[in-house]
Amino acid sequence: MNLASETRNDVVIIYVKEERLDAHNSTELKSAVQKLFEDGKKNVLVDLKDVRFIDSSGLGALVSGFKNAISHQGNLKLSSLQSQVKSMFELTRLHRVFEIFPSTVEAVENFQS
């Protein structure tokens, strides 16, 4: 899986550089997020702007990251969802679980407030 990351104002941003987040690659994202929280990071943002398709495994990896954040007294937020991916979050009602932002900038600012 092609992941990139950067830190802005104590927020670690993970950019998923794949068109699909599915059973073939979701475990790598799950592991990356888990490691960040285990290493003491508290604020993680997953940017999904390149992801055009997500399946139940991809959703499961993000839910796992969310649970990991809670168990480490951290926060996991999402940004830049394409319409098809956003529809999956709405269909599964996960948009009620995650804080989802239209852009990375808005999400980073939200961590600061």
DSSP file (Angstrom, degrees, kcal/mol; ACC not computed):
  #  RESIDUE AA STRUCTURE BP1 BP2  ACC     N-H-->O    O-->H-N    N-H-->O    O-->H-N    TCO  KAPPA ALPHA  PHI   PSI    X-CA   Y-CA   Z-CA
    1    1 A M              0   0    0      0, 0.0     2,-0.9     0, 0.0    17,-0.1   0.000 360.0 360.0 360.0 141.7    0.0    0.0    0.0
    2    2 A N        +     0   0    0     15,-0.1    15,-2.7     2,-0.0     2,-0.4  -0.818 360.0 165.2 -96.4 104.5    1.2    3.5   -0.8
    3    3 A L  E     -A   16   0A   0     -2,-0.9     2,-0.3    13,-0.2    13,-0.2  -0.933  14.6-172.9-119.1 143.1    1.0    5.6    2.3
    4    4 A A  E     -A   15   0A   0     11,-2.1    11,-3.5    -2,-0.4     2,-0.3  -0.941   8.8-170.9-127.2 154.5    2.5    9.0    2.9
    5    5 A S  E     +A   14   0A   0     -2,-0.3     2,-0.3     9,-0.2     9,-0.2  -0.986  12.6 172.1-145.8 157.6    2.6   11.0    6.1
    6    6 A E  E     -A   13   0A   0      7,-1.7     7,-3.4    -2,-0.3     2,-0.5  -0.963  27.0-124.7-153.1 162.1    3.4   14.3    7.6
    7    7 A T  E     +A   12   0A   0     -2,-0.3     2,-0.4     5,-0.2     5,-0.2  -0.964  24.7 176.7-117.2 129.3    3.0   16.1   10.9
    8    8 A R  E >  S-A   11   0A   0      3,-2.6     3,-1.6    -2,-0.5    -2,-0.0  -0.981  72.0 -22.2-131.3 119.5    1.3   19.4   11.2
    9    9 A N  T 3  S-     0   0    0     -2,-0.4    -1,-0.1     1,-0.3     3,-0.1   0.897 127.7 -47.3  50.3  49.8    0.7   21.1   14.6
   10   10 A D  T 3  S+     0   0    0      1,-0.2     2,-0.5    32,-0.0    33,-0.5   0.638 115.0 118.3  66.8  16.0    0.9   17.7   16.5
   11   11 A V  E <   -A    8   0A   0     -3,-1.6    -3,-2.6    31,-0.1     2,-0.6  -0.963  56.7-147.1-112.4 123.3   -1.5   16.1   14.0
   12   12 A V  E     -Ab   7  44A   0     31,-2.8    33,-2.9    -2,-0.5     2,-0.6  -0.804  15.2-158.1 -88.4 121.9   -0.1   13.1   12.0
   13   13 A I  E     -Ab   6  45A   0     -7,-3.4    -7,-1.7    -2,-0.6     2,-0.6  -0.892   4.3-162.4-104.0 124.1   -1.7   13.1    8.6
   14   14 A I  E     -Ab   5  46A   0     31,-3.2    33,-3.1    -2,-0.6     2,-0.6  -0.931   5.7-156.9-105.0 121.3   -1.7    9.8    6.7
   15   15 A Y  E     -Ab   4  47A   0    -11,-3.5   -11,-2.1    -2,-0.6     2,-0.9  -0.879   8.1-146.8 -98.3 119.3   -2.4   10.2    3.0
   16   16 A V  E     -A    3   0A   0     31,-2.3     2,-0.8    -2,-0.6    34,-0.5  -0.782  12.2-168.3 -86.4 109.2   -3.8    7.0    1.4
   17   17 A K        +     0   0    0    -15,-2.7     2,-0.3    -2,-0.9   -15,-0.1  -0.367  51.3  97.5 -98.8  53.1   -2.3    7.1   -2.1
   18   18 A E        -     0   0    0     -2,-0.8    -2,-0.1     1,-0.1     3,-0.1  -0.970  68.4-139.9-136.6 150.3   -4.4    4.3   -3.5
   19   19 A E  S    S+     0   0    0     -2,-0.3    33,-2.7    32,-0.2    34,-1.7   0.737  92.9  44.4 -79.1 -23.2   -7.6    4.3   -5.6
   20   20 A R  E     -e   53   0B   0     31,-0.2     2,-0.6    32,-0.2    34,-0.2  -0.969  57.4-168.4-126.5 137.0   -8.9    1.4   -3.6
   21   21 A L  E     +e   54   0B   0     32,-2.5    34,-1.8    -2,-0.4    37,-0.5  -0.910  46.9 122.7-119.2 100.0   -9.0    0.7    0.1
   22   22 A D  S >> S-     0   0    0     -2,-0.6     4,-2.5    32,-0.2     3,-1.6  -0.645  76.5 -58.1-144.5-166.2  -10.0   -3.0    0.3
   23   23 A A  T 34 S+     0   0    0      1,-0.3     4,-0.3    -2,-0.2    -2,-0.0   0.745 123.3  61.0 -58.9 -25.6   -9.1   -6.5    1.5
   24   24 A H  T 34 S+     0   0    0      1,-0.1    -1,-0.3     2,-0.1    -3,-0.0   0.735 125.2   8.6 -76.2 -22.1   -5.9   -6.4   -0.5
   25   25 A N  T X> S+     0   0    0     -3,-1.6     4,-1.0     2,-0.1     3,-0.9   0.475  96.4  96.2-137.9  -4.2   -4.4   -3.4    1.3
   26   26 A S  H 3X S+     0   0    0     -4,-2.5     4,-2.5     1,-0.2     5,-0.2   0.798  78.2  65.1 -67.4 -28.1   -6.4   -2.4    4.3
   27   27 A T  H 3> S+     0   0    0     -4,-0.3     4,-2.4     1,-0.2    -1,-0.2   0.836  98.0  56.0 -64.5 -29.8   -4.3   -4.3    6.8
   28   28 A E  H <> S+     0   0    0     -3,-0.9     4,-2.2     2,-0.2    -1,-0.2   0.908 109.1  45.4 -68.2 -40.5   -1.4   -2.0    6.1
   29   29 A L  H  X S+     0   0    0     -4,-1.0     4,-2.5     2,-0.2     5,-0.3   0.930 111.9  52.6 -65.5 -44.4   -3.4    1.1    6.9
   30   30 A K  H  X S+     0   0    0     -4,-2.5     4,-2.3     1,-0.2    -2,-0.2   0.918 111.7  46.1 -56.4 -45.6   -4.7   -0.6   10.1
   31   31 A S  H  X S+     0   0    0     -4,-2.4     4,-2.5     2,-0.2    -1,-0.2   0.893 110.9  52.2 -65.7 -41.1   -1.2   -1.4   11.2
   32   32 A A  H  X S+     0   0    0     -4,-2.2     4,-1.7     2,-0.2    -2,-0.2   0.914 112.7  44.5 -62.8 -43.5    0.2    2.1   10.4
   33   33 A V  H  X S+     0   0    0     -4,-2.5     4,-1.9     2,-0.2     5,-0.2   0.924 112.6  51.9 -67.5 -44.0   -2.6    3.7   12.5
   34   34 A Q  H  X S+     0   0    0     -4,-2.3     4,-2.4    -5,-0.3    -2,-0.2   0.913 108.4  51.6 -58.4 -44.6   -2.2    1.3   15.3
   35   35 A K  H  X S+     0   0    0     -4,-2.5     4,-2.1     1,-0.2    -1,-0.2   0.887 105.6  55.5 -62.0 -40.4    1.6    1.9   15.5
   36   36 A L  H  <>S+     0   0    0     -4,-1.7     5,-2.4     1,-0.2    -1,-0.2   0.930 111.5  42.9 -59.0 -45.9    1.1    5.7   15.6
   37   37 A F  H ><5S+     0   0    0     -4,-1.9     3,-1.5     1,-0.2    -1,-0.2   0.893 112.8  52.3 -69.4 -38.2   -1.1    5.4   18.7
   38   38 A E  H 3<5S+     0   0    0     -4,-2.4    -1,-0.2     1,-0.3    -2,-0.2   0.827 105.2  57.0 -64.9 -30.0    1.1    2.8   20.3
   39   39 A D  T 3<5S-     0   0    0     -4,-2.1    -1,-0.3    -5,-0.2    -2,-0.2   0.391 127.6 -99.2 -81.8   3.7    4.0    5.2   19.8
   40   40 A G  T < 5S+     0   0    0     -3,-1.5    -3,-0.2     1,-0.3     2,-0.2   0.488  72.2 147.1  96.0   3.4    2.2    7.9   21.8
   41   41 A K      < -     0   0    0     -5,-2.4    -1,-0.3    -6,-0.2     3,-0.1  -0.509  24.4-173.3 -70.4 142.8    0.7   10.0   19.0
   42   42 A K        +     0   0    0    -32,-0.3    33,-3.3     1,-0.2     2,-0.5   0.685  64.2  52.2-110.3 -25.5   -2.7   11.4   20.0
   43   43 A N  E     + c   0  75A   0    -33,-0.5   -31,-2.8    31,-0.2     2,-0.4  -0.945  60.4 171.3-124.1 114.2   -4.1   13.0   16.9
   44   44 A V  E     -bc  12  76A   0     31,-2.7    33,-2.3    -2,-0.5     2,-0.4  -0.975  10.9-169.1-125.4 133.2   -4.3   11.2   13.6
   45   45 A L  E     -bc  13  77A   0    -33,-2.9   -31,-3.2    -2,-0.4     2,-0.6  -0.983   9.0-154.6-120.4 129.5   -6.0   12.3   10.4
   46   46 A V  E     -bc  14  78A   0     31,-2.6    33,-2.0    -2,-0.4     2,-0.6  -0.924   8.9-155.3-106.2 116.7   -6.5    9.9    7.5
   47   47 A D  E     +bc  15  79A   0    -33,-3.1   -31,-2.3    -2,-0.6     3,-0.2  -0.818  15.1 177.6 -93.6 120.4   -6.8   11.8    4.2
   48   48 A L    >   +     0   0    0     31,-2.7     3,-1.3    -2,-0.6    34,-0.5   0.040  37.4 123.4-110.9  24.4   -8.8    9.7    1.6
   49   49 A K  T 3  S+     0   0    0      1,-0.3    -1,-0.2    32,-0.1    31,-0.1   0.776  78.1  46.5 -63.3 -25.7   -8.8   12.1   -1.3
   50   50 A D  T 3  S+     0   0    0    -34,-0.5     2,-0.5    -3,-0.2    -1,-0.3   0.587  90.0 100.6 -88.9 -10.4   -7.2    9.6   -3.7
   51   51 A V    <   +     0   0    0     -3,-1.3    31,-0.6     1,-0.2    34,-0.3  -0.651  37.7 168.6 -83.7 120.3   -9.5    6.7   -2.6
   52   52 A R        +     0   0    0    -33,-2.7     2,-0.3    -2,-0.5   -32,-0.2   0.603  67.6  34.0-102.5 -16.4  -12.3    6.1   -5.1
   53   53 A F  E     +e   20   0B   0    -34,-1.7   -32,-2.5    31,-0.1     2,-0.4  -1.000  58.6 179.0-142.8 137.1  -13.5    2.8   -3.7
   54   54 A I  E     -e   21   0B   0     -2,-0.3   -32,-0.2   -34,-0.2     2,-0.2  -0.999   7.7-169.0-136.8 137.3  -13.7    1.4   -0.2
   55   55 A D     >  -     0   0    0    -34,-1.8     4,-2.5    -2,-0.4     5,-0.2  -0.479  46.9 -80.4-112.7-171.8  -15.1   -2.0    0.9
   56   56 A S  H  > S+     0   0    0      1,-0.2     4,-2.5     2,-0.2     5,-0.1   0.821 128.5  54.7 -62.8 -31.1  -16.0   -3.6    4.2
   57   57 A S  H  > S+     0   0    0      2,-0.2     4,-2.1     1,-0.2    -1,-0.2   0.905 109.2  47.4 -68.0 -40.5  -12.3   -4.4    4.9
   58   58 A G  H  > S+     0   0    0    -37,-0.5     4,-1.7     2,-0.2    -2,-0.2   0.920 113.7  47.2 -64.8 -44.1  -11.3   -0.8    4.3
   59   59 A L  H  X S+     0   0    0     -4,-2.5     4,-2.5     1,-0.2    -2,-0.2   0.902 110.9  53.4 -62.1 -40.7  -14.1    0.4    6.6
   60   60 A G  H  X S+     0   0    0     -4,-2.5     4,-2.6    -5,-0.2    -2,-0.2   0.878 105.2  53.3 -62.8 -38.6  -13.1   -2.2    9.2
   61   61 A A  H  X S+     0   0    0     -4,-2.1     4,-1.9     2,-0.2    -1,-0.2   0.896 111.4  46.3 -63.3 -39.7   -9.5   -0.9    9.1
   62   62 A L  H  X S+     0   0    0     -4,-1.7     4,-2.2     2,-0.2    -2,-0.2   0.888 111.8  50.3 -70.5 -39.5  -10.7    2.6    9.8
   63   63 A V  H  X S+     0   0    0     -4,-2.5     4,-2.5     2,-0.2    -2,-0.2   0.907 109.6  52.1 -63.8 -40.8  -13.1    1.5   12.6
   64   64 A S  H  X S+     0   0    0     -4,-2.6     4,-2.4     1,-0.2    -2,-0.2   0.912 109.3  49.8 -60.1 -42.9  -10.2   -0.5   14.1
   65   65 A G  H  X S+     0   0    0     -4,-1.9     4,-2.4     2,-0.2    -1,-0.2   0.887 109.2  52.0 -62.0 -39.6   -8.1    2.7   14.0
   66   66 A F  H  X S+     0   0    0     -4,-2.2     4,-2.1     2,-0.2    -2,-0.2   0.923 110.8  46.8 -62.9 -45.4  -11.0    4.6   15.7
   67   67 A K  H  X S+     0   0    0     -4,-2.5     4,-2.4     1,-0.2    -2,-0.2   0.887 111.2  52.7 -64.2 -38.8  -11.2    2.1   18.5
   68   68 A N  H  X S+     0   0    0     -4,-2.4     4,-1.2     2,-0.2    -1,-0.2   0.900 106.9  52.8 -62.4 -41.7   -7.4    2.2   18.9
   69   69 A A  H ><>S+     0   0    0     -4,-2.4     5,-3.8     1,-0.2     3,-0.6   0.933 109.6  48.6 -59.3 -46.7   -7.6    6.0   19.2
   70   70 A I  H ><5S+     0   0    0     -4,-2.1     3,-1.7     1,-0.2    -2,-0.2   0.919 108.8  52.2 -61.0 -44.9  -10.2    5.7   22.0
   71   71 A S  H 3<5S+     0   0    0     -4,-2.4    -1,-0.2     1,-0.3    -2,-0.2   0.722 114.3  43.7 -67.5 -19.0   -8.2    3.1   23.9
   72   72 A H  T <<5S-     0   0    0     -4,-1.2    -1,-0.3    -3,-0.6    -2,-0.2   0.137 116.7-111.5-107.6  18.0   -5.1    5.4   23.8
   73   73 A Q  T < 5S+     0   0    0     -3,-1.7    -3,-0.2     1,-0.2     2,-0.2   0.876  79.2 124.3  52.8  41.9   -7.1    8.6   24.6
   74   74 A G      < -     0   0    0     -5,-3.8     2,-0.4    -6,-0.2   -31,-0.2  -0.462  57.8-115.9-117.0-170.3   -6.5    9.9   21.1
   75   75 A N  E     -c   43   0A   0    -33,-3.3   -31,-2.7    -2,-0.2     2,-0.4  -0.995  15.3-169.6-134.1 137.3   -8.5   11.1   18.1
   76   76 A L  E     +c   44   0A   0     -2,-0.4    23,-0.5   -33,-0.2     2,-0.3  -0.993  17.0 172.1-125.6 123.6   -8.8    9.7   14.6
   77   77 A K  E     -cd  45  99A   0    -33,-2.3   -31,-2.6    -2,-0.4     2,-0.3  -0.855  19.6-138.3-127.6 163.5  -10.5   11.9   12.0
   78   78 A L  E     -cd  46 100A   0     21,-2.5    23,-2.4    -2,-0.3     2,-0.3  -0.880  18.3-177.2-122.5 152.1  -11.0   11.6    8.3
   79   79 A S  E     +cd  47 101A   0    -33,-2.0   -31,-2.7    -2,-0.3   -30,-0.1  -0.978  51.7  23.6-145.0 161.2  -10.8   14.1    5.4
   80   80 A S        -     0   0    0     21,-1.8     2,-0.3    -2,-0.3    -1,-0.1   0.842  65.0-178.8  61.3  44.3  -11.3   14.6    1.7
   81   81 A L        -     0   0    0     20,-0.4    -1,-0.2    -3,-0.1   -32,-0.1  -0.577  23.2-130.5 -76.3 132.5  -13.7   11.8    1.0
   82   82 A Q     >  -     0   0    0    -31,-0.6     4,-2.9   -34,-0.5     3,-0.3  -0.402  32.3-101.3 -73.6 161.5  -14.8   11.4   -2.6
   83   83 A S  H  > S+     0   0    0      1,-0.2     4,-2.3     2,-0.2     5,-0.1   0.853 120.3  50.4 -58.2 -40.3  -18.5   11.1   -3.2
   84   84 A Q  H  > S+     0   0    0      2,-0.2     4,-1.3     1,-0.2    -1,-0.2   0.897 114.2  45.0 -66.3 -38.7  -18.5    7.3   -3.7
   85   85 A V  H  > S+     0   0    0     -3,-0.3     4,-1.8   -34,-0.3    -2,-0.2   0.913 111.7  52.1 -70.4 -42.6  -16.6    6.8   -0.5
   86   86 A K  H  X S+     0   0    0     -4,-2.9     4,-2.1     1,-0.2    -2,-0.2   0.889 105.5  56.4 -60.2 -39.1  -18.7    9.3    1.4
   87   87 A S  H  X S+     0   0    0     -4,-2.3     4,-2.9    -5,-0.2    -1,-0.2   0.877 104.3  52.7 -60.6 -38.1  -21.8    7.4    0.2
   88   88 A M  H  X S+     0   0    0     -4,-1.3     4,-2.1     2,-0.2     6,-0.3   0.898 108.3  50.4 -64.9 -40.1  -20.4    4.2    1.8
   89   89 A F  H  <>S+     0   0    0     -4,-1.8     6,-1.4     2,-0.2     5,-1.4   0.889 113.9  45.3 -64.3 -38.2  -20.0    5.9    5.1
   90   90 A E  H ><5S+     0   0    0     -4,-2.1     3,-0.8     3,-0.2    -2,-0.2   0.907 111.1  52.3 -71.1 -41.9  -23.5    7.2    4.9
   91   91 A L  H 3<5S+     0   0    0     -4,-2.9    -2,-0.2     1,-0.3    -1,-0.2   0.878 116.6  39.4 -60.6 -39.4  -24.9    3.8    3.9
   92   92 A T  T 3<5S-     0   0    0     -4,-2.1    -1,-0.3    -5,-0.2    -2,-0.2   0.418 109.7-123.8 -90.9   0.2  -23.2    2.1    6.8
   93   93 A R  T X 5S+     0   0    0     -3,-0.8     3,-1.4    -4,-0.3     4,-0.3   0.608  73.8 129.4  66.0  14.0  -24.0    5.0    9.2
   94   94 A L  G >>< +     0   0    0     -5,-1.4     4,-2.4    -6,-0.3     3,-1.1   0.664  54.9  77.3 -72.7 -14.4  -20.3    5.4    9.9
   95   95 A H  G 34 S+     0   0    0     -6,-1.4    -1,-0.3     1,-0.3     5,-0.2   0.681  91.6  56.0 -66.6 -14.2  -20.5    9.1    9.2
   96   96 A R  G <4 S+     0   0    0     -3,-1.4    -1,-0.3    -7,-0.3    -2,-0.2   0.626 110.4  43.9 -87.5 -15.7  -22.1    9.3   12.6
   97   97 A V  T <4 S+     0   0    0     -3,-1.1     2,-0.2    -4,-0.3    -2,-0.2   0.874 109.4  56.0 -92.3 -48.8  -19.1    7.7   14.2
   98   98 A F  S  < S-     0   0    0     -4,-2.4     2,-0.7   -21,-0.0   -21,-0.1  -0.568  78.5-125.9 -89.5 147.8  -16.2    9.5   12.5
   99   99 A E  E     -d   77   0A   0    -23,-0.5   -21,-2.5    -2,-0.2     2,-0.4  -0.861  36.5-168.3 -85.9 119.8  -15.6   13.2   12.3
  100  100 A I  E     -d   78   0A   0     -2,-0.7   -21,-0.2    -5,-0.2     3,-0.0  -0.944   6.1-167.8-119.2 131.0  -15.3   13.8    8.6
  101  101 A F  E     -d   79   0A   0    -23,-2.4   -21,-1.8    -2,-0.4   -20,-0.4  -0.887  27.7-130.7-120.4 148.0  -14.0   17.0    7.1
  102  102 A P  S    S+     0   0    0      0, 0.0     2,-0.3     0, 0.0   -23,-0.1   0.797  91.4  20.3 -66.0 -27.9  -14.1   18.3    3.5
  103  103 A S  S  > S-     0   0    0    -25,-0.1     4,-1.8     1,-0.1     5,-0.1  -0.952  72.3-120.5-141.4 159.9  -10.4   19.2    3.6
  104  104 A T  H  > S+     0   0    0     -2,-0.3     4,-2.7     2,-0.2     5,-0.2   0.884 113.1  56.6 -63.6 -40.4   -7.2   18.4    5.4
  105  105 A V  H  > S+     0   0    0      1,-0.2     4,-2.3     2,-0.2    -1,-0.2   0.929 107.9  46.8 -59.3 -47.1   -6.8   22.0    6.4
  106  106 A E  H  > S+     0   0    0      1,-0.2     4,-1.7     2,-0.2    -1,-0.2   0.884 112.7  50.4 -63.5 -38.6  -10.2   22.1    8.1
  107  107 A A  H  X S+     0   0    0     -4,-1.8     4,-1.6     2,-0.2    -2,-0.2   0.927 109.9  48.9 -66.3 -45.0   -9.5   18.9    9.9
  108  108 A V  H  X S+     0   0    0     -4,-2.7     4,-1.0     1,-0.2     3,-0.2   0.914 110.7  51.5 -61.2 -42.7   -6.2   20.0   11.2
  109  109 A E  H  X S+     0   0    0     -4,-2.3     4,-0.7     1,-0.2     3,-0.5   0.869 105.7  56.2 -61.3 -36.2   -7.7   23.2   12.4
  110  110 A N  H >< S+     0   0    0     -4,-1.7     3,-0.7     1,-0.2    -1,-0.2   0.846 100.2  57.9 -66.5 -34.1  -10.4   21.2   14.2
  111  111 A F  H 3< S+     0   0    0     -4,-1.6    -1,-0.2    -3,-0.2    -2,-0.2   0.833 104.5  54.1 -62.5 -30.2   -7.8   19.3   16.2
  112  112 A Q  H 3<        0   0    0     -4,-1.0    -1,-0.2    -3,-0.5    -2,-0.2   0.682 360.0 360.0 -79.8 -18.0   -6.6   22.6   17.5
  113  113 A S    <<        0   0    0     -3,-0.7    -1,-0.2    -4,-0.7    -2,-0.2   0.484 360.0 360.0 -89.0 360.0   -9.9   23.8   18.9
